């Protein structure tokens, strides 16, 4: 007979292997990276390996806050990626790294449920695999939220079990792994407020432990004190801009927009059904939630609320809500056994399994479709053209803020304008952002070439095909030449202005 420890180890290993197989099946539907940001993360990890940290700023973002005040908010995630940069095909290495880290996240979910006494952890594990295409997509792209979700699940586990020392250590590593460095502190404050309201217990030590880990990480960060500025910009300024209308003005990433309620419910129908059923059954039985379950509820509610404001929080709200469901179901169905279940209960179970299978198939099919539709970056040809024609460290005008990561992936010889988020350019200089936005969208007319050369010190510009207004402006200017066009992206050359560039 296997001991309880060995049985737990084998089950967790099985969960990891199952998740890895599932995520690999989704990931390798295409050999290409499925989205923009992964190009930045993988190339940065490669350059860390070959050139070291960027202590003198991120020169590739010539008009961004990153140029002079760069701080890597995902330092440990990039460190994790470094071994995978030894693969000759960097995209393959990144996809493999994503599968292994994603499997660790799913296995952590299973392990934590099991460690906290939840019954049927495999059911909840399978439900997590059926938790909607947006959640699965966010867990299958090479971005640091995969590591963030994994660490936050363990943060919740330590909070449920009062492990302050482990929480402090996790808070330290979390702050070096993800831009939202204060999340463990926020969750520890939620826990303390819950204990004060529900049990009249005052717990200041737990938030102080999380704060200590956070403070230590910020201080030892090799980019200190720039990490403090980046913490503010990415967690407060960016979200402020998304709420106040800046998201539309700056054309920020879709993850900063709120989630449509109907779409949210339809995409997460199995999860919503489990939550509603347990809540209804709990009301009927009147059974009070246990200490851990009651503590899980505000964690789940807080992340669900944030998801309705910014859909990027889906990756947190889904597993935390399922953890609550798992703990609550264990309490409500205490003493239940299939052998003594009535016919009606068995029929309901069959219906639930069929619905769950349908949800799994729907989620998987949607993500598979997205991966199969992924193609090699439309900017690859333009990047290689610039690599062979532009001077090293020469600035290149880019029409869109999310062009630079893909250009940088194939060609880090030149400098671009802004990476990852237009807010970084806007925060550094709103006026320069306005000039760039007007130029890229063809609003400067005959003055476009002069502006690009003087304001951005650029001889070449690169755009995807959708920038038709600028294409028309360029075609009408005899001094500007389109020097490359492969039908997906095009490169144009502007003359240098008399007297040289100006900024």
VENRA-V305665 format. One record per residue. BURIAL is + if it has 9 or more other ideal C-beta (glycine too) atoms within 8 Angstrom, else -. Layout:
burial->BURIAL
burial->BURIAL
This chain:
burial->-
burial->-
burial->-
burial->-
burial->-
burial->-
burial->+
burial->+
burial->-
burial->+
burial->+
burial->+
burial->-
burial->-
burial->+
burial->+
burial->+
burial->+
burial->+
burial->+
burial->-
burial->+
burial->+
burial->+
burial->-
burial->+
burial->+
burial->-
burial->+
burial->+
burial->-
burial->+
burial->+
burial->+
burial->-
burial->-
burial->+
burial->+
burial->+
burial->+
burial->+
burial->+
burial->+
burial->+
burial->+
burial->+
burial->+
burial->+
burial->-
burial->-
burial->-
burial->-
burial->-
burial->+
burial->-
burial->-
burial->+
burial->+
burial->+
burial->+
burial->+
burial->+
burial->+
burial->+
burial->+
burial->+
burial->+
burial->-
burial->+
burial->+
burial->+
burial->+
burial->+
burial->+
burial->+
burial->+
burial->+
burial->+
burial->+
burial->+
burial->+
burial->+
burial->-
burial->+
burial->+
burial->-
burial->+
burial->-
burial->-
burial->+
burial->+
burial->+
burial->+
burial->+
burial->+
burial->+
burial->+
burial->+
burial->+
burial->+
burial->+
burial->+
burial->+
burial->+
burial->+
burial->+
burial->+
burial->+
burial->+
burial->+
burial->+
burial->+
burial->+
burial->+
burial->-
burial->+
burial->-
burial->+
burial->-
burial->-
burial->+
burial->-
burial->-
burial->+
burial->+
burial->+
burial->+
burial->+
burial->+
burial->+
burial->+
burial->+
burial->+
burial->+
burial->+
burial->+
burial->+
burial->+
burial->+
burial->+
burial->+
burial->+
burial->+
burial->+
burial->+
burial->+
burial->+
burial->+
burial->+
burial->+
burial->+
burial->+
burial->+
burial->+
burial->+
burial->+
burial->+
burial->+
burial->+
burial->+
burial->-
burial->-
burial->+
burial->+
burial->-
burial->-
burial->+
burial->+
burial->+
burial->+
burial->+
burial->+
burial->+
burial->+
burial->+
burial->+
burial->+
burial->+
burial->+
burial->-
burial->+
burial->+
burial->+
burial->+
burial->+
burial->+
burial->+
burial->+
burial->+
burial->+
burial->+
burial->+
burial->+
burial->+
burial->+
burial->+
burial->-
burial->-
burial->-
burial->-
burial->-
burial->-
burial->+
burial->-
burial->-
burial->+
burial->+
burial->-
burial->+
burial->+
burial->+
burial->+
burial->+
burial->+
burial->-
burial->+
burial->+
burial->+
burial->-
burial->-
burial->+
burial->-
burial->+
burial->+
burial->-
burial->+
burial->+
burial->+
burial->+
burial->+
burial->+
burial->+
burial->+
burial->+
burial->+
burial->-
burial->+
burial->+
burial->+
burial->+
burial->+
burial->+
burial->+
burial->-
burial->-
burial->+
burial->+
burial->-
burial->-
burial->+
burial->-
burial->+
burial->-
burial->-
burial->-
burial->+
burial->+
burial->-
burial->+
burial->-
burial->-
burial->-
burial->-
burial->+
burial->+
burial->-
burial->+
burial->+
burial->+
burial->+
burial->+
burial->+
burial->+
burial->+
burial->+
burial->-
burial->-
burial->+
burial->-
burial->-
burial->+
burial->+
burial->-
burial->-
burial->-
burial->-
burial->-
burial->-
burial->+
burial->-
burial->-
burial->+
burial->+
burial->+
burial->+
burial->+
burial->+
burial->+
burial->+
burial->+
burial->-
burial->+
burial->+
burial->+
burial->-
burial->+
burial->+
burial->+
burial->-
burial->+
burial->+
burial->+
burial->+
burial->+
burial->+
burial->+
burial->+
burial->+
burial->+
burial->+
burial->+
burial->+
burial->+
burial->+
burial->+
burial->+
burial->+
burial->+
burial->+
burial->+
burial->+
burial->+
burial->-
burial->-
burial->-
burial->-
burial->-
burial->-
burial->-
burial->-
burial->+
burial->-
burial->-
burial->-
burial->-
burial->+
burial->-
burial->-
burial->+
burial->-
burial->-
burial->-
burial->-
burial->-
burial->+
burial->+
burial->-
burial->-
burial->+
burial->+
burial->-
burial->+
burial->+
burial->+
burial->-
burial->+
burial->+
burial->+
burial->-
burial->+
burial->+
burial->-
burial->-
burial->+
burial->-
burial->-
burial->+
burial->+
burial->+
burial->+
burial->+
burial->+
burial->+
burial->+
burial->+
burial->+
burial->+
burial->-
burial->-
burial->+
burial->-
burial->-
burial->-
burial->+
burial->+
burial->+
burial->+
burial->+
burial->+
burial->+
burial->+
burial->+
burial->+
burial->+
burial->+
burial->+
burial->+
burial->+
burial->+
burial->+
burial->+
burial->-
burial->-
burial->+
burial->+
burial->+
burial->+
burial->+
burial->+
burial->+
burial->+
burial->+
burial->+
burial->+
burial->+
burial->+
burial->-
burial->+
burial->-
burial->-
burial->-
burial->+
burial->+
burial->-
burial->+
burial->+
burial->-
burial->+
burial->+
burial->+
burial->+
burial->+
burial->-
burial->+
burial->-
burial->-
burial->-
burial->+
burial->+
burial->+
burial->+
burial->+
burial->+
burial->+
burial->+
burial->+
burial->+
burial->+
burial->-
burial->+
burial->+
burial->+
burial->+
burial->+
burial->+
burial->-
burial->+
burial->-
burial->+
burial->+
burial->+
burial->+
burial->+
burial->+
burial->-
burial->-
burial->+
burial->-
burial->-
burial->+
burial->-
burial->+
burial->+
burial->+
burial->-
burial->-
burial->-
burial->-
burial->+
burial->+
burial->+
burial->+
burial->+
burial->+
burial->-
burial->-
burial->+
burial->-
burial->-
burial->-
burial->-
burial->-
burial->-
